[in-house]
């Protein structure tokens, strides 16, 4: 997956979270819906920071690392975790709503990976037998 795919999946996750929060609001209450939506947005922001941090830290040797950006991203990640722990420990929202919101991004990424797997398996560099099946070599 590339950065564009990750961007689309982040938007899809937030869209699903907004729709899910709209459904959860009348069923479970405002606090549960807010916990679900807020946790999903937190997961997306955290994923964005980690993705950017990896891109900044793991550059080719011919491109210098942007050390201030890396430090800023680490500080942002620590801040996001602090905010997440505070929300969980404060009791503002039910912890189970946070669990569902946190895992929504993982669910979207997993489904997208499974959906893209057939395309990945048919790339020309994969060894195949005469019937077109992947070989184990």
ChimeraX commands (.cxc) that place a marker at each C-alpha (Angstrom):
marker #1 position 0.00,0.00,0.00 radius 0.5
marker #1 position 1.17,3.51,-0.69 radius 0.5
marker #1 position 0.50,6.86,0.95 radius 0.5
marker #1 position -2.52,7.57,-1.24 radius 0.5
marker #1 position -4.15,4.28,-0.25 radius 0.5
marker #1 position -3.47,4.99,3.42 radius 0.5
marker #1 position -5.02,8.43,3.03 radius 0.5
marker #1 position -8.17,6.97,1.52 radius 0.5
marker #1 position -8.38,4.34,4.25 radius 0.5
marker #1 position -8.02,7.01,6.93 radius 0.5
marker #1 position -10.89,8.99,5.37 radius 0.5
marker #1 position -12.96,5.82,5.07 radius 0.5
marker #1 position -12.33,5.06,8.75 radius 0.5
marker #1 position -13.43,8.53,9.83 radius 0.5
marker #1 position -16.51,8.29,7.57 radius 0.5
marker #1 position -17.49,4.94,9.05 radius 0.5
marker #1 position -16.90,6.34,12.54 radius 0.5
marker #1 position -19.17,9.33,11.87 radius 0.5
marker #1 position -21.93,7.09,10.55 radius 0.5
marker #1 position -21.41,4.64,13.41 radius 0.5
marker #1 position -21.56,7.44,15.99 radius 0.5
marker #1 position -24.78,8.68,14.41 radius 0.5
marker #1 position -26.25,5.20,14.78 radius 0.5
marker #1 position -24.90,4.69,18.30 radius 0.5
marker #1 position -26.12,8.05,19.63 radius 0.5
marker #1 position -29.81,7.12,19.93 radius 0.5
marker #1 position -29.04,3.48,20.79 radius 0.5
marker #1 position -26.34,3.86,23.47 radius 0.5
marker #1 position -26.25,7.56,24.32 radius 0.5
marker #1 position -24.08,10.57,23.64 radius 0.5
marker #1 position -21.12,9.43,25.76 radius 0.5
marker #1 position -20.85,6.08,23.99 radius 0.5
marker #1 position -21.13,7.67,20.53 radius 0.5
marker #1 position -18.58,10.36,21.44 radius 0.5
marker #1 position -16.20,7.71,22.81 radius 0.5
marker #1 position -16.50,5.67,19.63 radius 0.5
marker #1 position -15.99,8.64,17.30 radius 0.5
marker #1 position -13.25,10.22,19.38 radius 0.5
marker #1 position -11.32,6.98,19.69 radius 0.5
marker #1 position -11.56,6.31,15.97 radius 0.5
marker #1 position -10.26,9.81,15.20 radius 0.5
marker #1 position -7.51,9.30,17.80 radius 0.5
marker #1 position -6.49,6.04,16.10 radius 0.5
marker #1 position -6.38,7.74,12.69 radius 0.5
marker #1 position -4.28,10.64,14.03 radius 0.5
marker #1 position -1.95,8.24,15.80 radius 0.5
marker #1 position -1.56,6.18,12.63 radius 0.5
marker #1 position -0.79,9.35,10.64 radius 0.5
marker #1 position 1.92,10.33,13.11 radius 0.5
marker #1 position 3.50,6.86,13.04 radius 0.5
marker #1 position 3.36,6.74,9.24 radius 0.5
marker #1 position 5.01,10.15,8.96 radius 0.5
marker #1 position 7.58,9.24,11.60 radius 0.5
marker #1 position 8.56,6.10,9.71 radius 0.5
marker #1 position 8.82,8.03,6.44 radius 0.5
marker #1 position 11.01,10.69,8.07 radius 0.5
marker #1 position 13.23,8.29,9.99 radius 0.5
marker #1 position 13.73,5.65,7.29 radius 0.5
marker #1 position 15.01,7.69,4.38 radius 0.5
marker #1 position 17.51,6.58,1.76 radius 0.5
marker #1 position 21.10,7.33,2.68 radius 0.5
marker #1 position 21.36,10.05,0.02 radius 0.5
marker #1 position 18.62,12.13,1.70 radius 0.5
marker #1 position 19.33,13.61,5.14 radius 0.5
marker #1 position 16.89,13.01,7.96 radius 0.5
marker #1 position 14.83,15.92,9.21 radius 0.5
marker #1 position 15.71,15.59,12.91 radius 0.5
marker #1 position 13.45,18.44,14.16 radius 0.5
marker #1 position 10.48,16.84,12.35 radius 0.5
marker #1 position 11.28,13.46,13.91 radius 0.5
marker #1 position 11.48,14.99,17.38 radius 0.5
marker #1 position 8.22,16.85,16.79 radius 0.5
marker #1 position 6.50,13.67,15.66 radius 0.5
marker #1 position 7.71,11.76,18.71 radius 0.5
marker #1 position 6.40,14.56,20.95 radius 0.5
marker #1 position 3.05,14.47,19.09 radius 0.5
marker #1 position 2.84,10.70,19.54 radius 0.5
marker #1 position 3.53,11.00,23.27 radius 0.5
marker #1 position 0.91,13.75,23.50 radius 0.5
marker #1 position -1.66,11.63,21.69 radius 0.5
marker #1 position -1.04,8.71,24.04 radius 0.5
marker #1 position -1.30,11.03,27.04 radius 0.5
marker #1 position -4.63,12.34,25.76 radius 0.5
marker #1 position -5.87,8.79,25.12 radius 0.5
marker #1 position -4.93,7.63,28.62 radius 0.5
marker #1 position -6.52,10.69,30.17 radius 0.5
marker #1 position -9.78,10.08,28.32 radius 0.5
marker #1 position -9.79,6.41,29.34 radius 0.5
marker #1 position -9.00,7.13,33.00 radius 0.5
marker #1 position -11.25,10.17,33.35 radius 0.5
marker #1 position -14.46,8.22,32.90 radius 0.5
marker #1 position -15.88,10.71,30.39 radius 0.5
marker #1 position -16.77,7.90,28.01 radius 0.5
marker #1 position -17.31,4.16,28.47 radius 0.5
marker #1 position -14.06,2.25,27.93 radius 0.5
marker #1 position -15.80,-0.28,25.66 radius 0.5
marker #1 position -16.72,2.54,23.25 radius 0.5
marker #1 position -13.04,3.45,23.12 radius 0.5
marker #1 position -12.17,-0.15,22.39 radius 0.5
marker #1 position -14.53,-0.23,19.41 radius 0.5
marker #1 position -13.29,3.13,18.14 radius 0.5
marker #1 position -9.62,2.17,18.49 radius 0.5
marker #1 position -10.08,-1.08,16.61 radius 0.5
marker #1 position -12.08,0.40,13.74 radius 0.5
marker #1 position -8.92,1.50,11.89 radius 0.5
marker #1 position -7.39,-1.96,12.32 radius 0.5
marker #1 position -10.56,-3.51,10.94 radius 0.5
marker #1 position -10.56,-1.19,7.91 radius 0.5
marker #1 position -6.86,-1.84,7.24 radius 0.5
marker #1 position -7.36,-5.61,7.54 radius 0.5
marker #1 position -10.36,-5.69,5.20 radius 0.5
marker #1 position -8.52,-3.49,2.69 radius 0.5
marker #1 position -5.47,-5.77,2.84 radius 0.5
marker #1 position -7.59,-8.84,2.21 radius 0.5
marker #1 position -9.40,-7.06,-0.61 radius 0.5
marker #1 position -6.09,-6.05,-2.23 radius 0.5
marker #1 position -4.50,-9.49,-1.76 radius 0.5
marker #1 position -5.76,-10.94,-5.07 radius 0.5
marker #1 position -4.17,-8.01,-6.91 radius 0.5
marker #1 position -0.91,-8.56,-5.07 radius 0.5
marker #1 position -0.92,-12.30,-5.82 radius 0.5
marker #1 position -1.26,-11.76,-9.57 radius 0.5
marker #1 position 1.79,-9.55,-9.95 radius 0.5
marker #1 position 4.17,-10.90,-12.59 radius 0.5
marker #1 position 7.09,-11.43,-10.17 radius 0.5
marker #1 position 5.26,-14.21,-8.31 radius 0.5
marker #1 position 6.44,-17.72,-9.36 radius 0.5
marker #1 position 3.59,-19.74,-10.87 radius 0.5
marker #1 position 3.13,-23.27,-12.15 radius 0.5
marker #1 position 1.58,-24.21,-15.51 radius 0.5
marker #1 position -1.95,-23.99,-14.05 radius 0.5
marker #1 position -1.34,-20.43,-12.79 radius 0.5
marker #1 position -1.10,-21.32,-9.10 radius 0.5
marker #1 position 1.58,-19.84,-6.84 radius 0.5
marker #1 position 4.58,-22.10,-6.29 radius 0.5
marker #1 position 6.16,-22.61,-2.86 radius 0.5
marker #1 position 9.73,-22.17,-4.05 radius 0.5
marker link #1:1,2 radius 0.2
marker link #1:2,3 radius 0.2
marker link #1:3,4 radius 0.2
marker link #1:4,5 radius 0.2
marker link #1:5,6 radius 0.2
marker link #1:6,7 radius 0.2
marker link #1:7,8 radius 0.2
marker link #1:8,9 radius 0.2
marker link #1:9,10 radius 0.2
marker link #1:10,11 radius 0.2
marker link #1:11,12 radius 0.2
marker link #1:12,13 radius 0.2
marker link #1:13,14 radius 0.2
marker link #1:14,15 radius 0.2
marker link #1:15,16 radius 0.2
marker link #1:16,17 radius 0.2
marker link #1:17,18 radius 0.2
marker link #1:18,19 radius 0.2
marker link #1:19,20 radius 0.2
marker link #1:20,21 radius 0.2
marker link #1:21,22 radius 0.2
marker link #1:22,23 radius 0.2
marker link #1:23,24 radius 0.2
marker link #1:24,25 radius 0.2
marker link #1:25,26 radius 0.2
marker link #1:26,27 radius 0.2
marker link #1:27,28 radius 0.2
marker link #1:28,29 radius 0.2
marker link #1:29,30 radius 0.2
marker link #1:30,31 radius 0.2
marker link #1:31,32 radius 0.2
marker link #1:32,33 radius 0.2
marker link #1:33,34 radius 0.2
marker link #1:34,35 radius 0.2
marker link #1:35,36 radius 0.2
marker link #1:36,37 radius 0.2
marker link #1:37,38 radius 0.2
marker link #1:38,39 radius 0.2
marker link #1:39,40 radius 0.2
marker link #1:40,41 radius 0.2
marker link #1:41,42 radius 0.2
marker link #1:42,43 radius 0.2
marker link #1:43,44 radius 0.2
marker link #1:44,45 radius 0.2
marker link #1:45,46 radius 0.2
marker link #1:46,47 radius 0.2
marker link #1:47,48 radius 0.2
marker link #1:48,49 radius 0.2
marker link #1:49,50 radius 0.2
marker link #1:50,51 radius 0.2
marker link #1:51,52 radius 0.2
marker link #1:52,53 radius 0.2
marker link #1:53,54 radius 0.2
marker link #1:54,55 radius 0.2
marker link #1:55,56 radius 0.2
marker link #1:56,57 radius 0.2
marker link #1:57,58 radius 0.2
marker link #1:58,59 radius 0.2
marker link #1:59,60 radius 0.2
marker link #1:60,61 radius 0.2
marker link #1:61,62 radius 0.2
marker link #1:62,63 radius 0.2
marker link #1:63,64 radius 0.2
marker link #1:64,65 radius 0.2
marker link #1:65,66 radius 0.2
marker link #1:66,67 radius 0.2
marker link #1:67,68 radius 0.2
marker link #1:68,69 radius 0.2
marker link #1:69,70 radius 0.2
marker link #1:70,71 radius 0.2
marker link #1:71,72 radius 0.2
marker link #1:72,73 radius 0.2
marker link #1:73,74 radius 0.2
marker link #1:74,75 radius 0.2
marker link #1:75,76 radius 0.2
marker link #1:76,77 radius 0.2
marker link #1:77,78 radius 0.2
marker link #1:78,79 radius 0.2
marker link #1:79,80 radius 0.2
marker link #1:80,81 radius 0.2
marker link #1:81,82 radius 0.2
marker link #1:82,83 radius 0.2
marker link #1:83,84 radius 0.2
marker link #1:84,85 radius 0.2
marker link #1:85,86 radius 0.2
marker link #1:86,87 radius 0.2
marker link #1:87,88 radius 0.2
marker link #1:88,89 radius 0.2
marker link #1:89,90 radius 0.2
marker link #1:90,91 radius 0.2
marker link #1:91,92 radius 0.2
marker link #1:92,93 radius 0.2
marker link #1:93,94 radius 0.2
marker link #1:94,95 radius 0.2
marker link #1:95,96 radius 0.2
marker link #1:96,97 radius 0.2
marker link #1:97,98 radius 0.2
marker link #1:98,99 radius 0.2
marker link #1:99,100 radius 0.2
marker link #1:100,101 radius 0.2
marker link #1:101,102 radius 0.2
marker link #1:102,103 radius 0.2
marker link #1:103,104 radius 0.2
marker link #1:104,105 radius 0.2
marker link #1:105,106 radius 0.2
marker link #1:106,107 radius 0.2
marker link #1:107,108 radius 0.2
marker link #1:108,109 radius 0.2
marker link #1:109,110 radius 0.2
marker link #1:110,111 radius 0.2
marker link #1:111,112 radius 0.2
marker link #1:112,113 radius 0.2
marker link #1:113,114 radius 0.2
marker link #1:114,115 radius 0.2
marker link #1:115,116 radius 0.2
marker link #1:116,117 radius 0.2
marker link #1:117,118 radius 0.2
marker link #1:118,119 radius 0.2
marker link #1:119,120 radius 0.2
marker link #1:120,121 radius 0.2
marker link #1:121,122 radius 0.2
marker link #1:122,123 radius 0.2
marker link #1:123,124 radius 0.2
marker link #1:124,125 radius 0.2
marker link #1:125,126 radius 0.2
marker link #1:126,127 radius 0.2
marker link #1:127,128 radius 0.2
marker link #1:128,129 radius 0.2
marker link #1:129,130 radius 0.2
marker link #1:130,131 radius 0.2
marker link #1:131,132 radius 0.2
marker link #1:132,133 radius 0.2
marker link #1:133,134 radius 0.2
marker link #1:134,135 radius 0.2
marker link #1:135,136 radius 0.2
marker link #1:136,137 radius 0.2
view
